[in-house]
Amino acid sequence: MPQLDTSTWLTMILSMFLVLFIIFQLKISKHNFYHNPELVMTKTPKQNTPWETKWTKIYLPLSLPL
């Protein structure tokens, strides 16, 4: 029965890692990344509530005249 020849395994594994590294580098280099991302401030619209437009006075029960 012949023995398994493992003398080329190291060469194959190292070449595989090299090829995978090159492929990933090429894939990553195709992406467009923003160079200077800037924050955009969003303004929330102010909602007018009915009680903001009217003048109201709150009377406490204890402050009422007798």
Residue pairs with C-beta under 8 A, 6 or more apart in sequence:
none
